[in-house]
Amino acid sequence: MKINVAAIISIVAGTSSAFAPHLSHARTSSSLLMGAENGSEDRRTFVTKSATTAAGATVAAVSGVAGNPPEAEAAASKMWEPIKLPFDDTLYDIDFDSETHGYLVGARGSFAETNDGGKTWEARSFSNLDAEEEVTYRFQVASFSGGEGWVLGKPTLMLHTKDGGKSWERIPMSPKLPGEPTSIVSLGPSKAEMTTSQGAVYTTENAGRNWKAQVKETIDATLNRISSSGVSGASYFSGSIINQVRDTTGAYLAVSSRGNFFLTWEPGQDFWIPHNRGTPRRIQSMGFIKGKMNNGLWMTLNGGKLLIAKDTPDLTKDSFDFVDADIKTGGYGLTDVAWRTDDEVWAVGGSNTMYVSSDGGKKFKFDKSANDIPGNLYNVRFFPEFGNMGWALGSNGLLLRYVG
């Protein structure tokens, strides 16, 4: 599929009655009211009680621990402390637009706001969204900047706010969009950048009313063209893309759903460039060192291995020079890695395992912060712009705050 760089995708799909009781053909978005979940326990309990019970049984079976999971306060390390949340669903993303104000999103319609830097969180819900319908949404991405915010969910849902979350509008998506929205980044007043599961990259300057394509062709089209062009190693480039990661300059990494290759894209390029993983193990996750491609890349592999390439990558090369980090995971997979400083690096993974390096990622040691809490950690993130505060997100409503 070709995507014209100059093409403009107009979003004129109809609104959803779940978000806007009064349908109007003259509007391209629908307004939502957000407020505290008064009586939220009663609303959620009926819908989620059986699911929560089943999840607890599964955790007990996997971990070998009978009964309910231990309290969050059971964390054994002072490097991270657990934060109490108003729900116990899997957490997917967290973002702040100031040192005190931020949002947390997760499974089954989990949506929480903080106004004290994350010490306490209050559940939020949309007043005109039925409780049973609300829990069917999985909010996966949140991005805020200067009081303006964007949220992505599944089934396909895009929300936008201009007033720090006091009110929201639903942005309808065009049926011609190649793939499903997978990430969005707030870039300023009414501006954002969105990617899709097919590798399309779009920008908007009018709060999502129109989107302009930045890539000429989807990843599928690029792979088909390369595989048929006789390029060396083209047989490795097959499959689909499961996620994209953006650095602070607008460059992207994408990993194949099979874990057998990865791709890169920088602003101004017409298409994504595929690269061999350079190892027989499957890629689990990838990212940028300190949030920038020029600082290098990190890659986690099946079986708990971590590779790091600290030199500025040459994107014209078929593969990069990765070096094995000294980390003993016991086979637990690593899901995310983040640099707090040039020397302090954190890695998180399955069974709530955490590892820290004090030499820039050469050697890691085990951290006990979540050792006694059942579940898995999926995301670790630091905010240099807000005092370098750090957060780790996981299953069963686990949120850890970095305390050093």
C-alpha positions as CSV (number, residue, x, y, z in Angstrom):
1,M,0.0,0.0,0.0
2,K,1.4,3.4,-1.0
3,I,1.0,6.4,1.2
4,N,1.4,9.8,-0.5
5,V,3.5,12.2,1.7
6,A,1.4,15.1,0.7
7,A,-1.8,13.3,1.2
8,I,-4.2,14.5,3.8
9,I,-6.6,12.0,5.5
10,S,-9.7,13.8,6.5
11,I,-11.4,12.2,9.5
12,V,-15.1,12.5,9.0
13,A,-16.4,9.2,10.6
14,G,-19.6,9.5,12.6
15,T,-19.5,9.8,16.4
16,S,-20.3,7.1,18.8
17,S,-23.6,7.3,20.8
18,A,-21.8,5.8,23.8
19,F,-19.8,9.1,24.1
20,A,-22.3,11.6,22.6
21,P,-26.0,11.0,23.4
22,H,-27.0,13.7,20.8
23,L,-25.6,12.8,17.4
24,S,-24.8,15.7,15.2
25,H,-23.6,15.4,11.5
26,A,-22.0,18.8,11.7
27,R,-19.4,17.7,14.3
28,T,-16.3,15.6,13.7
29,S,-15.7,14.8,17.4
30,S,-17.8,14.1,20.4
31,S,-17.5,15.6,23.9
32,L,-17.0,13.6,27.0
33,L,-17.4,14.5,30.6
34,M,-14.8,13.3,33.1
35,G,-15.2,13.2,36.8
36,A,-14.3,11.2,39.9
37,E,-15.8,7.8,40.1
38,N,-18.3,8.4,42.8
39,G,-19.6,4.9,43.6
40,S,-17.0,3.5,41.2
41,E,-16.6,0.4,43.4
42,D,-20.2,-0.5,42.9
43,R,-20.0,0.1,39.2
44,R,-16.9,-1.9,38.6
45,T,-17.5,-4.7,41.1
46,F,-20.4,-6.2,39.3
47,V,-18.6,-6.4,36.0
48,T,-15.1,-7.3,37.2
49,K,-15.6,-9.5,40.2
50,S,-15.5,-12.8,38.4
51,A,-12.5,-11.7,36.3
52,T,-10.6,-10.6,39.4
53,T,-11.2,-13.9,41.1
54,A,-10.0,-15.8,38.0
55,A,-6.9,-13.7,37.8
56,G,-6.1,-14.3,41.4
57,A,-6.4,-18.0,40.9
58,T,-4.1,-17.9,37.9
59,V,-1.4,-16.0,39.8
60,A,-1.6,-18.5,42.7
61,A,-1.3,-21.4,40.2
62,V,1.7,-19.9,38.4
63,S,3.6,-18.6,41.5
64,G,2.7,-21.6,43.7
65,V,1.2,-19.2,46.3
66,A,-2.2,-20.1,47.7
67,G,-4.8,-17.5,48.6
68,N,-4.8,-13.8,47.8
69,P,-1.7,-12.1,46.5
70,P,0.4,-10.3,49.2
71,E,-0.3,-6.7,49.9
72,A,1.7,-4.2,47.8
73,E,3.5,-3.0,50.9
74,A,5.4,-6.3,50.9
75,A,8.1,-4.9,48.6
76,A,11.4,-5.5,50.2
77,S,13.7,-2.8,48.7
78,K,13.9,0.9,49.3
79,M,14.8,1.7,45.7
80,W,11.2,1.6,44.7
81,E,8.0,1.9,46.7
82,P,4.5,0.6,45.7
83,I,1.7,3.1,45.3
84,K,-1.9,2.3,46.2
85,L,-4.3,2.5,43.2
86,P,-8.1,2.4,43.1
87,F,-8.1,-0.6,40.8
88,D,-6.0,-3.8,40.3
89,D,-6.0,-4.1,36.5
90,T,-2.9,-4.3,34.2
91,L,-1.2,-0.9,33.7
92,Y,0.0,0.1,30.3
93,D,1.2,3.7,30.3
94,I,1.8,6.7,32.5
95,D,2.6,10.4,31.6
96,F,2.8,13.8,33.2
97,D,2.5,17.3,31.9
98,S,3.9,18.8,35.1
99,E,5.7,17.6,38.2
100,T,2.4,17.1,40.0
101,H,-0.2,16.4,37.3
102,G,-0.4,13.1,35.4
103,Y,-2.5,10.2,34.1
104,L,-2.3,6.5,34.3
105,V,-4.1,4.1,31.9
106,G,-4.7,0.4,31.8
107,A,-6.9,-2.6,31.1
108,R,-10.7,-2.8,31.6
109,G,-11.2,1.0,31.3
110,S,-8.7,1.8,34.1
111,F,-8.0,5.5,34.1
112,A,-6.6,7.5,37.0
113,E,-5.4,11.0,37.6
114,T,-2.9,12.5,40.1
115,N,-2.4,16.0,41.3
116,D,0.4,15.4,43.8
117,G,3.2,13.9,41.7
118,G,1.8,10.4,41.8
119,K,1.7,9.9,45.6
120,T,-2.1,9.4,45.3
121,W,-4.3,8.5,42.4
122,E,-8.0,9.0,41.8
123,A,-10.0,6.9,39.4
124,R,-11.7,8.8,36.6
125,S,-14.6,7.7,34.4
126,F,-16.7,9.2,31.6
127,S,-20.1,10.1,33.0
128,N,-22.0,9.2,29.8
129,L,-20.3,5.8,29.3
130,D,-22.0,2.8,30.7
131,A,-20.0,0.9,33.3
132,E,-20.3,-2.4,31.4
133,E,-19.1,-0.8,28.2
134,E,-16.3,1.1,29.9
135,V,-14.5,-2.0,31.1
136,T,-14.4,-3.3,27.5
137,Y,-11.9,-0.6,26.6
138,R,-8.1,-1.2,27.1
139,F,-6.4,2.2,27.4
140,Q,-2.8,1.6,26.2
141,V,-1.2,4.9,25.4
142,A,-1.3,8.3,27.2
143,S,0.7,11.4,26.1
144,F,0.4,14.9,27.7
145,S,2.1,18.2,27.1
146,G,1.2,21.6,28.5
147,G,-2.3,20.6,29.6
148,E,-3.1,19.0,26.2
149,G,-3.4,15.2,26.2
150,W,-4.1,12.2,24.0
151,V,-5.2,8.7,24.9
152,L,-5.4,5.6,22.7
153,G,-7.5,2.5,23.5
154,K,-8.7,-0.8,22.1
155,P,-11.2,-1.4,20.5
156,T,-9.9,1.5,18.4
157,L,-10.5,4.7,20.4
158,M,-8.7,8.1,20.4
159,L,-9.4,10.7,23.0
160,H,-8.2,14.3,23.2
161,T,-8.2,17.0,25.9
162,K,-7.2,20.7,25.7
163,D,-7.8,21.5,29.4
164,G,-5.7,19.1,31.4
165,G,-8.4,16.4,31.3
166,K,-11.4,18.3,32.6
167,S,-13.2,17.5,29.4
168,W,-12.5,15.2,26.5
169,E,-13.5,14.7,22.9
170,R,-13.5,11.5,20.9
171,I,-11.6,11.8,17.6
172,P,-13.2,9.6,14.9
173,M,-10.8,7.6,12.8
174,S,-11.0,7.2,9.1
175,P,-11.8,3.7,7.8
176,K,-9.1,4.3,5.2
177,L,-6.4,4.4,7.9
178,P,-3.8,1.7,7.2
179,G,-3.8,-0.5,10.3
180,E,-4.8,0.4,13.9
181,P,-3.4,3.3,15.8
182,T,-0.6,2.0,18.1
183,S,1.1,5.2,19.5
184,I,0.5,8.9,19.8
185,V,2.7,11.7,21.0
186,S,1.5,15.2,22.0
187,L,3.7,17.8,20.3
188,G,2.1,21.1,21.4
189,P,-1.2,22.9,21.1
190,S,-3.5,20.9,18.7
191,K,-0.4,19.0,17.4
192,A,0.3,15.3,17.7
193,E,2.1,12.4,15.9
194,M,0.4,9.0,15.5
195,T,1.7,5.7,14.2
196,T,-0.3,2.6,13.1
197,S,0.2,-1.2,13.2
198,Q,1.1,-1.0,9.4
199,G,4.0,1.5,10.0
200,A,2.1,4.6,8.9
201,V,3.2,7.8,10.5
202,Y,0.8,10.8,10.6
203,T,0.9,14.3,12.1
204,T,-1.9,16.6,12.9
205,E,-1.9,20.4,13.5
206,N,-5.6,20.8,14.1
207,A,-6.4,18.5,17.0
208,G,-7.0,15.4,14.9
209,R,-9.4,16.8,12.3
210,N,-6.9,16.0,9.5
211,W,-3.8,13.8,9.5
212,K,-0.8,14.2,7.1
213,A,1.2,11.1,6.1
214,Q,5.0,11.2,6.7
215,V,5.9,7.8,5.2
216,K,5.3,6.9,1.5
217,E,4.6,3.3,2.0
218,T,3.6,0.9,4.8
219,I,6.0,-1.6,6.3
220,D,4.3,-4.5,4.4
221,A,4.9,-2.7,1.1
222,T,8.5,-2.1,2.0
223,L,9.1,-5.7,3.0
224,N,7.5,-7.0,-0.2
225,R,9.6,-4.7,-2.3
226,I,12.8,-5.6,-0.5
227,S,12.1,-9.4,-0.6
228,S,11.6,-9.3,-4.3
229,S,14.6,-7.1,-5.1
230,G,17.4,-9.5,-4.5
231,V,18.7,-7.7,-1.4
232,S,21.1,-9.8,0.6
233,G,19.3,-11.4,3.6
234,A,15.9,-10.5,2.3
235,S,14.6,-13.9,3.4
236,Y,14.8,-12.7,7.0
237,F,12.4,-9.9,6.4
238,S,9.0,-11.4,6.8
239,G,6.2,-11.0,9.2
240,S,4.2,-8.0,10.7
241,I,5.0,-5.3,13.2
242,I,3.7,-5.4,16.8
243,N,5.0,-2.1,18.2
244,Q,6.9,1.1,17.5
245,V,9.1,3.2,19.9
246,R,9.7,6.9,19.3
247,D,12.8,8.8,20.4
248,T,12.9,12.5,21.3
249,T,13.9,13.6,17.8
250,G,11.0,11.7,16.0
251,A,13.0,8.6,15.0
252,Y,11.3,5.2,15.4
253,L,12.1,1.6,16.1
254,A,9.8,-1.2,15.2
255,V,10.0,-4.9,16.0
256,S,8.7,-7.8,14.0
257,S,5.9,-9.8,15.5
258,R,8.1,-12.9,15.0
259,G,11.1,-11.2,16.6
260,N,13.3,-12.0,13.7
261,F,14.1,-8.5,12.6
262,F,13.6,-4.8,13.4
263,L,13.2,-1.6,11.4
264,T,14.1,2.0,11.8
265,W,12.7,5.3,10.4
266,E,13.8,8.9,10.7
267,P,11.9,12.0,9.7
268,G,12.5,12.8,6.1
269,Q,12.9,9.2,5.0
270,D,10.4,7.8,2.5
271,F,10.1,4.3,4.0
272,W,11.2,2.1,6.9
273,I,14.7,0.4,6.8
274,P,14.8,-3.3,7.9
275,H,17.7,-4.7,9.9
276,N,18.8,-8.3,10.9
277,R,18.8,-9.0,14.6
278,G,22.2,-10.6,14.4
279,T,21.4,-13.4,16.8
280,P,19.5,-16.7,16.7
281,R,17.4,-15.7,19.7
282,R,14.0,-13.9,19.2
283,I,13.7,-10.2,19.9
284,Q,11.5,-9.5,22.9
285,S,11.7,-5.7,23.0
286,M,13.9,-2.7,21.8
287,G,14.5,0.9,22.7
288,F,16.8,3.9,22.7
289,I,19.5,4.7,25.2
290,K,18.4,7.7,27.2
291,G,15.6,8.2,24.7
292,K,17.7,9.1,21.6
293,M,18.8,7.0,18.7
294,N,22.1,8.8,18.5
295,N,23.0,7.5,22.0
296,G,22.6,3.9,20.8
297,L,20.1,1.0,21.1
298,W,19.2,-1.8,23.5
299,M,17.6,-5.1,22.7
300,T,16.2,-7.8,24.9
301,L,16.0,-11.4,23.6
302,N,14.1,-14.5,24.4
303,G,15.5,-16.2,27.6
304,G,16.3,-13.0,29.4
305,K,19.3,-11.7,27.5
306,L,20.1,-8.0,27.1
307,L,22.2,-6.5,24.3
308,I,23.4,-2.9,24.1
309,A,24.9,-1.0,21.2
310,K,26.2,2.4,22.5
311,D,27.6,3.8,19.4
312,T,25.5,6.0,17.1
313,P,23.9,3.4,14.8
314,D,24.6,3.4,11.0
315,L,21.1,3.0,9.6
316,T,22.5,2.0,6.3
317,K,23.9,-1.2,7.8
318,D,22.1,-4.6,7.7
319,S,22.9,-5.2,11.4
320,F,24.4,-3.4,14.4
321,D,27.2,-4.2,16.8
322,F,25.5,-5.2,20.0
323,V,27.3,-6.3,23.1
324,D,26.0,-8.7,25.8
325,A,25.2,-7.1,29.1
326,D,26.2,-9.1,32.2
327,I,22.7,-9.8,33.6
328,K,21.5,-13.1,35.3
329,T,17.7,-13.4,34.9
330,G,17.3,-17.1,35.5
331,G,15.5,-17.3,32.2
332,Y,12.8,-14.7,33.0
333,G,12.1,-12.4,30.0
334,L,13.0,-8.7,30.1
335,T,10.2,-6.4,28.9
336,D,11.7,-2.9,29.3
337,V,15.0,-1.1,29.9
338,A,15.5,2.6,30.9
339,W,18.4,4.9,31.7
340,R,18.0,7.1,34.7
341,T,21.4,8.6,34.3
342,D,24.5,7.9,32.2
343,D,25.5,5.2,34.7
344,E,22.2,4.1,36.4
345,V,20.2,1.7,34.2
346,W,17.1,-0.3,35.1
347,A,15.6,-3.4,33.5
348,V,12.2,-5.1,34.4
349,G,10.6,-8.3,33.3
350,G,8.5,-11.3,34.1
351,S,7.6,-12.4,37.7
352,N,8.1,-8.7,38.7
353,T,11.9,-9.0,38.4
354,M,14.0,-5.8,38.5
355,Y,17.7,-5.3,37.8
356,V,19.9,-2.2,38.2
357,S,23.3,-1.3,36.7
358,S,25.6,1.3,38.0
359,D,28.1,1.2,35.1
360,G,26.0,2.3,32.2
361,G,24.6,-1.2,31.5
362,K,27.7,-3.4,31.5
363,K,26.7,-5.4,34.6
364,F,23.4,-5.7,36.4
365,K,22.4,-6.8,39.9
366,F,19.0,-8.0,41.2
367,D,16.8,-5.6,43.0
368,K,14.2,-6.8,45.5
369,S,11.6,-4.0,45.2
370,A,8.8,-6.2,43.8
371,N,10.2,-9.6,44.7
372,D,7.3,-10.6,47.0
373,I,4.5,-9.3,44.7
374,P,3.0,-11.8,42.2
375,G,2.7,-10.6,38.6
376,N,4.8,-9.1,35.8
377,L,6.4,-5.7,35.2
378,Y,5.9,-4.4,31.6
379,N,7.2,-0.8,31.6
380,V,9.8,1.4,33.4
381,R,10.1,5.1,32.7
382,F,11.9,8.1,34.0
383,F,11.0,11.8,33.5
384,P,14.2,13.9,33.3
385,E,12.1,17.0,32.7
386,F,10.3,16.5,36.1
387,G,13.1,15.9,38.5
388,N,14.0,12.5,37.0
389,M,11.1,10.8,38.8
390,G,10.7,7.2,37.9
391,W,7.8,4.7,37.5
392,A,7.5,1.0,36.9
393,L,4.1,-0.5,35.7
394,G,2.9,-4.0,35.8
395,S,0.0,-6.5,36.2
396,N,-2.5,-6.6,39.0
397,G,-2.5,-2.8,39.4
398,L,1.2,-2.7,40.4
399,L,2.7,0.8,40.3
400,L,6.1,1.4,41.7
401,R,7.6,4.8,42.4
402,Y,11.4,5.4,42.3
403,V,12.7,6.7,45.7
404,G,16.4,5.9,45.3
